[in-house]
Amino acid sequence: MLKVGIPRALSYYQYFPAWKVFFEALGAEAVVSPLTNKAIFAAGNSRAVAETCLPVKLFFGHVISLADKCDYMFIPALRSLGRKAYYCSKFIGLPDMTRALVPECPPILDPEIDLNKGRRGLYQTIYSLGSHFSSDKNKIKKAVEQAEKAHLAYRKEMSDRGITPIQALDETHRSEDKSYLEPDVSRGLSIAVIGHQYVIYDDYVNHRLISRLRDMGVRVFTPEMAEQQALDVAMTKLGGAPHWSFEADIVGAGEYYLEGKVDGIISVAVFGCGPDSMMIDMVRHRARGFRTPFLHLSLDEHTSEGGVLTRLEAFLDMVKRRRRVCA
């Protein structure tokens, strides 16, 4: 059985269930890299130039950890999944950067995903990808249909049950708690955490941010806990059609949770991300209008665990004092 390596980084948190179902339907095995750790970061950092952002450095580290464990490496070139809405250039150039910086990487499966070329072009790309595993077009078509269903079910599970991608990917998680729909101030502070999935769900990058908040008694809300339609509507209120795909959902989530009367917003981004800098200002401006406390955490490889914890504690203390005064 052929093995396809899938790095646990970048778009993994958004699309892994669909990728896994697609490859398994074609008779291949999806092999995932381990959780991010110091060794993975060191390996990726040793290959990247200094200007490379932290998530891409980690991606290279995950690729290196999989290099001798699979027959193919799956690294799609994500350009656009919506009309005139694009992914960051790092997603577009990821396959080429990996070839240049990780020469020991096995053959790369690098379909270019660009809906601006029409659905026909997308299907041709996917059939070309599937042909590495089967010459049966009907089998590939069924694999595509199963993958699409898996993605929709994954997204629906997170919004219906109010859980994170990490919880949705954990098959042992079976919580039916739907209390996220309306923040309940009687159960402690309600804080929305917004940012890229590969930042807010990678505990090595964010120093266990969400876990720490929950340990402090905070009810945490993330973009994936809201329905996609609600995020799109919220984004439209702010500025019409989005230009950046990921940032649109993040900004939409900020607006959505501000209207939901959360006690505070925490935005998380990596240092040096251009699109994120625009997103942060938009959400900060809206939070000021709602008179909602706002904290921005800018992370890089030098960010200390103690520094993150200190800022979280200070922010939560301020939010608690504010709530007592306004009660």
Residue pairs with C-beta under 8 A, 6 or more apart in sequence:
1 27
1 28
1 29
2 27
2 28
2 29
2 71
2 72
2 132
2 133
3 28
3 29
3 30
3 31
3 69
3 70
3 71
3 72
4 23
4 28
4 29
4 30
4 31
4 70
4 71
4 72
4 73
4 74
4 109
5 31
5 32
5 33
5 63
5 66
5 67
5 69
5 70
5 72
5 73
5 74
5 106
6 12
6 16
6 19
6 20
6 30
6 31
6 32
6 33
6 66
6 74
7 32
7 33
7 59
7 62
7 63
7 66
7 73
7 75
8 32
8 33
8 34
8 35
8 36
8 62
9 33
9 36
9 55
9 58
9 59
9 62
9 198
9 202
10 55
10 56
10 59
10 91
10 94
10 198
11 76
11 78
11 91
11 198
12 32
12 198
13 165
13 166
13 197
13 198
13 201
14 165
14 197
15 151
16 32
16 169
17 150
17 151
17 153
17 154
17 168
17 169
18 147
18 148
18 150
18 151
18 154
19 30
19 74
19 147
20 30
20 150
21 143
21 146
21 147
21 149
21 150
22 130
22 143
22 144
22 146
22 147
23 29
23 30
23 74
23 133
24 30
25 139
25 142
25 143
25 146
25 147
26 130
26 133
26 134
26 139
26 140
26 143
27 133
27 134
28 133
31 66
31 69
31 70
33 40
33 62
33 63
33 65
33 66
34 40
34 65
35 203
35 204
36 58
36 61
36 62
36 202
36 203
36 204
36 205
37 204
38 204
39 61
39 65
40 58
40 61
40 62
40 64
40 65
40 204
41 57
41 58
41 61
41 204
41 301
42 61
43 60
43 61
43 64
43 65
44 56
44 57
44 58
44 59
44 60
44 61
44 62
44 63
44 64
45 57
45 61
45 301
47 60
47 64
47 101
47 102
48 56
48 57
48 60
48 101
51 272
53 90
53 270
53 271
53 272
53 273
54 205
54 270
54 271
54 299
54 300
54 301
55 90
55 196
55 198
55 199
55 205
55 270
56 90
56 94
56 97
57 301
58 202
58 204
58 205
59 94
59 98
60 97
60 98
60 101
60 102
63 73
63 75
63 98
63 102
63 105
64 102
64 104
64 105
66 73
67 73
67 102
67 104
67 105
67 106
68 104
70 106
71 106
71 107
72 106
72 107
72 108
72 109
72 132
73 98
73 105
73 106
73 107
73 108
73 109
74 108
74 109
75 94
75 95
75 98
75 108
75 109
75 110
76 95
76 109
76 110
76 111
76 112
76 113
77 91
77 92
77 93
77 94
77 95
77 110
77 111
77 112
77 113
78 87
78 91
78 92
78 94
78 113
79 86
79 87
79 91
79 92
79 112
79 113
79 114
79 116
80 86
80 87
80 113
80 114
80 115
80 116
80 245
81 87
81 113
81 115
81 245
82 115
82 242
82 245
83 115
83 116
84 116
84 241
84 243
85 241
85 242
85 243
85 244
85 245
85 248
86 243
86 244
86 245
87 244
87 245
87 246
88 244
88 246
88 273
88 275
90 97
95 108
95 110
98 105
98 108
99 105
99 108
109 129
109 132
111 125
111 126
111 128
111 129
112 125
113 122
113 125
114 121
114 122
115 122
123 144
126 140
126 144
127 137
127 140
130 139
130 140
130 143
130 144
131 140
134 140
154 165
154 168
155 224
155 228
157 163
157 168
158 164
158 165
158 167
158 168
158 224
158 225
159 224
159 225
159 226
159 227
159 228
160 178
161 168
161 175
161 176
161 177
161 178
162 177
162 178
162 179
162 180
162 181
162 221
162 225
163 173
163 175
163 224
163 225
164 201
164 210
164 222
164 224
164 225
165 197
165 201
165 224
166 201
167 173
167 175
179 187
179 219
180 219
180 221
180 225
182 260
183 190
183 219
183 221
183 260
183 261
183 262
183 263
184 190
184 219
185 263
185 323
187 219
188 217
188 218
188 219
189 217
189 218
189 219
189 263
189 264
189 316
189 319
189 320
189 323
190 218
190 219
190 221
190 261
190 262
190 263
191 213
191 218
191 219
191 220
191 221
191 262
191 263
191 264
191 265
191 266
191 316
191 319
192 220
192 221
192 222
192 253
192 254
192 257
192 258
192 262
192 264
192 265
192 266
193 200
193 209
193 210
193 213
193 220
193 221
193 222
193 266
193 268
194 200
194 222
194 223
194 250
194 253
194 254
194 257
194 265
194 266
194 267
194 268
194 283
195 250
195 267
195 268
195 269
195 276
196 246
196 250
196 268
196 269
196 270
196 276
197 224
198 205
199 205
199 206
199 268
199 269
199 270
199 299
200 206
200 209
200 210
200 222
200 268
201 210
203 209
203 211
205 270
205 299
206 268
206 297
206 299
206 308
207 303
207 305
207 308
207 309
209 266
209 268
209 297
209 308
209 312
210 220
210 222
212 308
212 309
212 312
213 220
213 312
214 220
216 312
216 313
216 316
218 316
221 257
221 260
221 262
222 253
223 231
223 249
223 250
223 252
223 253
226 252
226 253
226 256
226 257
228 249
230 252
230 256
231 248
231 249
231 252
231 253
231 256
232 248
232 252
233 252
234 251
234 252
234 253
234 254
234 255
234 256
234 259
235 242
235 248
235 249
235 251
235 252
235 255
237 255
238 251
238 252
238 255
238 282
238 286
239 251
239 282
242 248
242 251
244 275
244 279
246 275
247 275
247 276
247 278
247 279
250 267
250 279
250 283
251 279
251 282
251 283
254 265
254 267
254 282
254 283
254 286
254 287
255 283
255 286
257 265
258 265
258 286
258 287
258 290
258 292
259 290
262 292
263 292
263 293
263 319
263 323
264 292
264 293
264 294
264 295
264 315
264 316
264 319
265 283
265 287
265 292
265 293
265 294
265 295
266 294
266 295
266 296
266 297
266 312
266 315
267 279
267 280
267 283
267 284
267 294
267 295
267 296
267 297
268 296
268 297
268 299
269 276
269 277
269 279
269 280
269 296
269 297
269 298
269 299
270 276
270 298
270 299
270 300
271 298
271 299
271 300
272 300
280 296
283 294
284 294
284 296
287 293
287 294
288 294
293 315
293 318
293 319
293 322
295 311
295 312
295 315
297 308
297 311
299 308
